Amino acid sequence: MATDRSQMSHYERERSAVFHSWSAQAQIKPLMVQSAQGVYVTDEDGKEYIDFSSQLVNTNIGHQHPKVVAAIQEQAALLSTIAPQHGNIARIEAAEKILDHSFEGAAKVFFTNGGTEAVEHAVRMARLHTGRHKVMSQYRSYHGATATSINLTGDPRRWPNDAASAGVVHFFGPFLYRSAFHATSEAQECERALANLENTIQFEGPSTIAAIILETIPGTAGIMVPPPGFLAGVRAICDRYGIVYIADEVMAGFGRTGSWFAYQQHGVTPDLVTFAKGVNSGYVPLGGVVINEAIAATFADRVYPGGLTYSGHPLACASAVAAIRAMEEEGIIDNARRVGEEVLRPGLAALAAKHPVIGEVRGLGVFWALELVTNRATKEPLSPYGTSSPAMNELVAACRREGLLVFHNFHRIHVVPPCTITAAEATEGLARLDRALDSVAQYYVG
Ligand SMILES: Cc1ncc(COP(=O)(O)O)c(C=O)c1O
């Protein structure tokens, strides 16, 4: 017999029927969201929040952008779905727009439903192109939740999913604040991380390695901007050993760092680029892989053994075209860079000067992490690696009370608002964060 839900609140129905990602189901208290507009989210009680999380760092053009909503409505009225083997102008235009903003020599786009599938397919392409199997990725990374991408992931979410059979080799990337190389400067960290990577390749067997996949700026794992020269060094190593360089731009791409793609600020040309999230701000699920000429040519007369019923879905592609056009027309990427430099960088530095619990601030554009510690000298994190803590739970609850949604991971708070945020909204969000940080001052023991 069907459950009688007539007396249940939305919250009770949500808790009763919906199974959530990455959660112990009985221990979560989801925010019940009614609506959203721009950088604001409103809950079912009418309380308004500034969205410093961009949800899962994906609403780069903000919520309910009218041009994107209209494009989805128009496409739905014209052609809501079409099989991937048929051509369609929405898909063509989305591919062209993405290629137009990509690297010189970007030849084709393969569309997926999101980021993890993009990673799966990029790895499959690299393996078939090189005839090799192993793939290298960094500790402190996130690449998705399906078979290969969760194994590539370098954070504790991999552990319960790790079959140790995915042909993945992890290595430490540059991260001076918690240097794996005992480095004392960015230049030293860069040089030692590259030497370590090359050494690892030599001992793994260069001829066994198909690809190195790197988040251009590791996102969920802590927004560690690579030191100058690191990505160019990785590119050179890939060239030396015939390894495919996959730039995972699922989180860093489409404006978040103040450029179309983050790799463009490092003067490097990847072979494959994975994207999702900001490509259409997640209004309809979409991801994909930008493919260079050489890899595209591999599959000119050889079947690519992969596909998806919804590859290049017209609603998703129409929303991507509209989102990219809006970014072009409205200077949204410049805005992200400007707010990052003029408001977030100095504003977060001021918070760090005031709150000792902030061990480090790092980032650029609308892509910032606060490393929270109980002691600046020992860098003891505010919650242990891989878990949360009462202090972090209190901080996130305090942010909510103040009307602020933040992205948080272990002992870090990420300030990652939409690229469309105004200076005034960013300033107001920082004021709310400032008040929330007061609530965890007692946990600092340094
Ligand atoms: C860098 C990176 N790659 C891949 C993914 C997986 O994307 P999705 O959740 O759309 O599958 C994510 C998601 O956060 C990501 O940040």
The ligand as an ORCA input file, in Angstrom:
! r2SCAN-3c Opt
* xyz 0 1
  C      37.698     18.502    -11.095
  C      36.471     17.654    -11.141
  N      36.407     16.622    -11.985
  C      35.330     15.837    -12.073
  C      34.235     16.066    -11.278
  C      33.021     15.184    -11.384
  O      31.972     15.877    -11.969
  P      30.453     15.384    -11.808
  O      30.100     15.531    -10.369
  O      29.695     16.299    -12.728
  O      30.409     13.976    -12.268
  C      34.244     17.128    -10.369
  C      33.094     17.400     -9.472
  O      33.161     18.131     -8.528
  C      35.400     17.954    -10.292
  O      35.474     18.969     -9.440
*
